[in-house]
């Protein structure tokens, strides 16, 4: 699992990369990290270190039983994979260049 313990994270690329490869994410329950699908990760209060410790113990004992399989995790964020985003980004850049006057 990848752990994102931030108190101020706005968007975690390490979480995204992990999810795209089917690796579950344990993350702070911040509003800006709510994009992480529930099937793909577990959240905790970043101001409660004991909660994170318990979550890690439970996770290692259960071996992610409450989460989806690697294939389900990958599928839950497949729309965010670089292979899907890059063509959209290139189109957007081309449109911006065409609109220059």
C-alpha positions as CSV (number, residue, x, y, z in Angstrom):
1,X,0.0,0.0,0.0
2,X,1.0,3.6,-0.5
3,X,0.5,5.9,2.5
4,X,-0.5,9.6,2.0
5,X,-0.4,11.0,5.6
6,X,-0.5,14.7,4.5
7,X,-2.6,17.3,6.4
8,X,-2.6,19.7,3.4
9,X,-2.4,17.6,0.3
10,X,-4.5,19.0,-2.6
11,X,-3.8,16.2,-5.1
12,X,-1.5,13.3,-4.6
13,X,0.3,12.1,-7.7
14,X,1.9,9.2,-5.8
15,X,-1.6,8.0,-4.8
16,X,-2.7,8.3,-8.5
17,X,0.3,6.4,-9.7
18,X,-0.3,3.7,-7.1
19,X,-3.9,3.3,-7.9
20,X,-3.3,3.1,-11.7
21,X,-1.0,0.1,-10.9
22,X,-3.6,-1.5,-8.6
23,X,-1.9,-0.6,-5.3
24,X,-4.3,0.4,-2.5
25,X,-3.8,3.8,-0.9
26,X,-4.1,4.7,2.8
27,X,-4.8,8.4,2.9
28,X,-5.8,11.4,5.0
29,X,-9.5,12.0,4.9
30,X,-9.0,15.5,3.5
31,X,-11.7,17.0,1.2
32,X,-9.3,17.2,-1.7
33,X,-8.4,13.5,-1.5
34,X,-12.0,12.4,-1.7
35,X,-11.4,11.6,-5.4
36,X,-9.8,8.3,-4.3
37,X,-12.5,5.6,-4.8
38,X,-13.5,3.8,-1.6
39,X,-12.8,0.4,-3.2
40,X,-9.2,1.5,-3.7
41,X,-8.2,2.9,-0.3
42,X,-8.7,3.5,3.4
43,X,-8.8,6.9,5.0
44,X,-7.9,8.2,8.4
45,X,-8.0,11.5,10.4
46,X,-4.5,13.0,9.9
47,X,-4.8,14.5,13.4
48,X,-5.2,11.1,15.0
49,X,-1.9,9.1,14.7
50,X,-3.3,6.3,16.8
51,X,-6.0,5.9,14.2
52,X,-3.4,5.5,11.4
53,X,-1.5,3.0,13.5
54,X,-4.6,0.9,14.1
55,X,-5.5,1.1,10.4
56,X,-2.0,-0.1,9.4
57,X,-2.2,-3.0,11.8
58,X,-5.7,-4.0,10.6
59,X,-4.6,-3.6,7.0
60,X,-1.6,-5.9,7.4
61,X,-3.6,-8.5,9.3
62,X,-6.4,-8.6,6.7
63,X,-4.2,-8.1,3.7
64,X,-6.8,-5.6,2.2
65,X,-9.8,-7.9,2.4
66,X,-12.1,-4.9,2.6
67,X,-10.7,-3.4,-0.6
68,X,-11.1,-4.4,-4.2
69,X,-8.7,-6.6,-6.1
70,X,-5.8,-5.1,-8.0
71,X,-7.8,-5.3,-11.2
72,X,-10.8,-3.5,-9.6
73,X,-8.5,-0.8,-8.1
74,X,-7.0,-0.3,-11.6
75,X,-10.4,-0.1,-13.2
76,X,-11.7,2.4,-10.6
77,X,-9.2,5.0,-11.8
78,X,-8.7,3.9,-15.4
79,X,-10.1,7.2,-16.6
80,X,-7.1,8.9,-14.8
81,X,-4.3,6.9,-16.5
82,X,-1.7,8.9,-18.4
83,X,-2.6,7.0,-21.6
84,X,-6.1,8.4,-21.4
85,X,-5.2,11.9,-20.1
86,X,-2.3,12.7,-22.5
87,X,-4.3,12.7,-25.7
88,X,-6.9,15.0,-24.0
89,X,-4.1,17.3,-22.8
90,X,-2.5,17.5,-26.3
91,X,-5.9,18.4,-27.8
92,X,-6.4,21.1,-25.2
93,X,-2.9,22.5,-25.9
94,X,-3.6,22.5,-29.6
95,X,-6.9,24.3,-29.1
96,X,-5.2,26.9,-26.9
97,X,-2.5,27.5,-29.6
98,X,-5.2,27.8,-32.3
99,X,-7.0,30.4,-30.3
100,X,-4.0,32.7,-30.0
101,X,-4.4,36.1,-31.7
